[in-house]
Amino acid sequence: MPKFDKKASWLNLINIENVYSAENQRRAFTFFTMIFVALILITTLVVSNYDVYPIFLTVTLIVSDISLLVFALYFSKTGRFNTIAVIVLTIICVLCLALVYTGGKENTALYWVMFYPVVAFSTLGYRLGFVLVSLLLFFTSLLLFGPSIGQVEYPVTEKGRFVAAFSLVFLFSLIGEYFRNKSHLEIARMTLSQKQDAHTDQLTGLANRRFILSHFLPLTNANPAKYLPLSILLIDLDHFKVINDTYGHNIGDNVLVDFATLLEEQLRVHDIKVRYGGEEFMVILPETALSTAATIADTLLKQVNNKAFIYENIKIDLTCSIGISEVKHIEQFNEGIKLADDRLYNAKHSGRNRVVYSGSDFL
């Protein structure tokens, strides 16, 4: 059986990767810039002040330097951004606390801590950023105003000014990141809504032909094991022009809508139902061989025959013709459509109201 989420539908296959990729690039660029600056800064501090810094601080800086480099290389190999970013920002948080504890050179450590909120929020977002920055502020305040555990002493005025300035940077970084994220989510929502509208048939609510080219084929090409082999059903409503000419286009539209509803009800949720044009529909059955597709199509044919299409006391005796093909390689998809179309032609010209899945086989 296909491995699909029961709640999935064709709309879930529409992606807005271009919106999210720009956001991911921003975060990754901030992350690597931070690591690059940190590596240069830490290395310079160690080389310039190894004879001044306490041995504890020197060792901490060297370990942090190596860790940052290792995690940067690991990210470039795996692309696991979120986990690595949290680890790296935690390391830098510990490094900041070590600087505050030892005082750095001439007790200037507090200056180096001020940049942390901006980087944390830009890299991790406002939720995780808030957690790490809050922890840094809490433990730094504990070192500055709490009991002595061997940390250096800072002037009272300097401690007060640092906490006030750090809190302001914290606050405005949080506000900026929160509303930036809110704007990004709204842009993403609007973009997704517009894309879904552009790929939806406005009458039936099914996917349109553009959806196949823009989303389904690229997804199948990227992950063939999830979709192949697949079967294509091309379905044409028999004598639909007569229905339009006899009862009017309003009745004809109602027939199309109800037939689309029938497809949604009778087929699996992950099957792709498409209004291919006019009274012609396409159904794509992922991970479905030709024999299984023929059984599904035959059941669908019987459901159409048994359904009562009644509008304003007018009963429409609707039937359909179906041509089927199987596609084992995505490069053959267009050939599969052509084959299904040839078989649909045979179904219509051999009496209609039937399924054809053999003959004219060139795949």
N, C-alpha and C positions, 0 to 999 in steps of 0.2 A: 504493500500500500504506500502511496506517496506520503512523504513526511512533511506535512503542512500544518500550520496553526489553524485550528478550527475557525477562528475569528477572522482569518485573513480574507481579503477580497482583492479584486484587481486594483482598486484604489490604493491599497497598501504598497503596490509595486511602483507607484509613481514616487520618484525621489527628487529631492532638491539639493543634490550633492554640491552644486556650485555655491549655494548659500553657506552650507556648513563647511565646505573646504576652505573658504575665505576666512571663516572664524578659526578653524584649526590651524591655518597658516599663521594667523596673527598670534595665537597662543604659542605655537612652536617657535616663531621668530623671537617672541619675548623670552621664551625659555632659553634658547640658545644664546641670545644676547646676554642674558643674565649670567649664564655659565661662562661665557667668554670673558666678560668683565670680571667675574669673580675669580677665575683662574689667573688672569693677569694681576689683579689686585692682591690676591692671597700670596702668589709667588713673589711679587715685589715686596710685600710686607715681611715675608719670611727671610728673603735674601738680605733685605736692608736692616732688619731688626732682630735677627736671631740671637745676637749677643745682648740685646736689651730685654726682649720678651722673656717671661718666665718659661721654663721648659715645658710646662703643661700647655701653655698657649701655643708654643711653637709646634709641638706634636699634634695638637688639635688642628692647627692650620694645615699642616702637611697631610694629615689623614683626610681632611675635608677636600683639599686640592685633588688628591688621588681619587676620592670617591666621586667628585663631580665629573672628572674626566671619564671614569669607568661608566657612570650612568649615561653620560652623553653618547658614548660609543654604543652602549646597550640600546638606547632609544633609536639610534640610526640604523641598528640591525633589526629591531623588533617592531618599532613604531608604537609601542605601548606607552602612550603619552601620559595618561592620567595617573597611573600608578607611579611611574618614574618621577613625574613632576611633584607629587606629594612627598616622595622620599627625599628628593633633592631640596625642596623647600623646608622640609623638616631638618635636614642636615644644616642648612644655612641658619635656621632658627636656633639650633643648638650652638652653632658657631657664634652667632650674635650674643647668646647668653654667656659663652666663654669669654668673649671680648669684654662684655660688661663686667664679668666677675674679676678679670685680671686687670682691666683698665686700659690695656693696650699700651701704646707708647705715650707717655706723659698724660695718661688718663683721658685720651681722646676717643675712647671706644664708642661713647654714646653717639658720636657723629655718624659712625658707620651703620648704626642700627636704623637710622631714619628712612632709608630707602626701602626697607623690607615690606611695608604695607602696599606700596605701589606695585612691586614685583609680584607679591603673593596674590593680590586681587587680579592682576592682569593675566597671570598664568593659570590660576586655579579656579577663577570665578568667585563670586561674592560669598557663596556658602562655605566652601573649604577655606577660602582666604580669610573669612571672618574667624574661623576656628583657630587657625595657626597664628594670625596676628593677635588675637585675644590672648592666646597662651603666651606669646612673646611679651606682650604688655604686662600680663599678670606676673610672670616670673622675673621680668626686669624690675618691676615695681617692688617685688619682694626682695630682690638683691639690693635695691637702692634704699628702701625704707624699712626693711625687715631686720631681724637680728643678724649679728655678724657671724659668718661661717667662713671667714678668711678672705672675703672679697675686699677690694680696694674701697676707700672712702672718697666720695665726690662731694664738692661743696653743695650746701643745701640749695642755694639759688640755682645751681646748674641742674640738680636733680628735678626741681620743680619745673624749670623751663623745658627740660627734656620731656617730661611726662605730658606737659601741656601741648608742646609742639607735636610730639608723636601721636597724641590723641586726635589732634586736628588733621594730621595726614591720614590717620586711620579712618576718621569720619568721612572726609571728602573722597578718599579712595573708595570706600564702601559705597557711598552715594553714586559716584561716577560709574562704578562697575555694575551696580544694581540696575540703574536706568539704561546703561549700555546693553546689558543682557536683555532687559525688557524690550528694548527697541529691536534687538536682533531677533528675538522670538516672534515679535509681531511681523517683522519683515518675512521671516520664514513661514509663518502662518499664511500671510497674504500670498506669498509666492506659491506655496503648496495649493492653496485654494484656486488660484488662477490656472495652475497647471492641470489640476483635476478638472476644472471646467473646460479647458481647452481640449482635453482628451475624453470628454464624455459626450455621448450622443444626447442632445438636449430633449428629444422626444421620449426615448425609451429609458434613458438613464444607464444604458450599457456603455461599454467602451466603444470608441470609434476607431477607424482604421489607422489614424495617426498614432494611437497608443501602441499598436503593435510595433511600428517602426521605431518609435522614440524610446520605448521602455521595455517591452517584452523581449524583443530580439536581443538588445544589449544585455539584459539580465540572463537570458538563456545562454548567450555566448560566454558570459563570465562564469556561469555556474551550470554547465550542461548536465551534470549528474542529477541535479534537482528537477530537471524538466524533461530530459530525453530518455527513451524515445517518446515522442508526442504524436498525437493524431489530430488531424484537422477535419472538422465537419463544415462543409459549406451547405447552407440551408436556404432554400428559396420557397416562399409562400406561393402555392399554386393559384393561378388565375387571380392574382391580387389586383391587376388592372381592372378586371371585371367588377370586383368589389368596389373599387373607387368610382368607376363609371356608373354603377348601378345605385349605390347608396350614398355616395359623396365622400370627400376626403376626410371629413370629420369621423365617419364610421371607420374609414380605412386607418386613420391614425390610432383609433381605439383598438383596432385589431393588432396593430404593431406593438402597442404598449402591452396588451394582454399576452401576446406571444412572448415578448421579452420577459414578462413576469413568470410565464410558464417555464422558460429556460432557467431562470433563477431558482425556481422551486424544484425542478426535476433534476438539475445537474448539480455536481459537487461545488462547494463554495470556492474551491481554488481553480476550477475550470474557468477559462477566460471566454466570456460571452461578448461578442462584438456585433454591433450593427454595421455591416460591411458596406451597405449602400442600398437605398430604396427598400425593397421587401426582401433583401438578401442579408443573411446573418452568417457569422462565422463563430464556431466554437473550437477553442484549442484545449485539448485534453492532455495535460502534462503527465508524464510517466504512464502512458497508455498505449498498448500495442493495437494494431489494426483490428484484431479479432474482438478485443474488448470494446473498442470504439464502435464496431458494428452492432454489438449487443445494446450498447447505450443508445445509439441512434435509432435502432428498431423500437426500443421502449419509448423514446421520445416521440416517434412517429405515431405510436398507438395513443399516447397521451394527447397529442394534438387532435387526433380523430375523435377521442372521447370527450374532449372539452367542449362545453357549450359557450359559444361566442354570441352573446345576445345583447343587442343595443336598441333601446326604444322599441321593444317588441319585435325587433328584426333578428332572426337567427341566421348566423353565418356558418355554413358548413365549410370549415377551413381544413385544408390538407397542406402538406409540404413535401418537397423532394430534397433528398440529402445525398451529397457525394462525399466520400471519405478518402483520405490518404494518410499514410504514416511517414513521419520524418525521424530519421535516426541520427542525422547530423544537421546542425543548425544551418550549415552552408546550403542545404537542400531545401530550405524553407520555401523559397519562391517556387521551386519546382513542385513542392508538395501542394502549394495552392493551385498551381496549374493543373496538376493531376486531379485534385479534388473537384476543380471546376469542370474538367472533362467528364468526370463521373457524374457530377450534378447534371450536366447537359444530357448524358445518357439516361439518367433517371427521369428527366422531364420529357424526353422524346420517346420513352418506352412506356408511357402511360401515367406518369406522375404518381405522387403519393407512395413513394418507395425509396429504399436505400440502395445505393450502388457503391461497392467498395472493392471491386475488381475490374480488370480490363484497363487498357491504355496505360499499363504500368511501365514507366520508364525509369523509376528511381532504383 
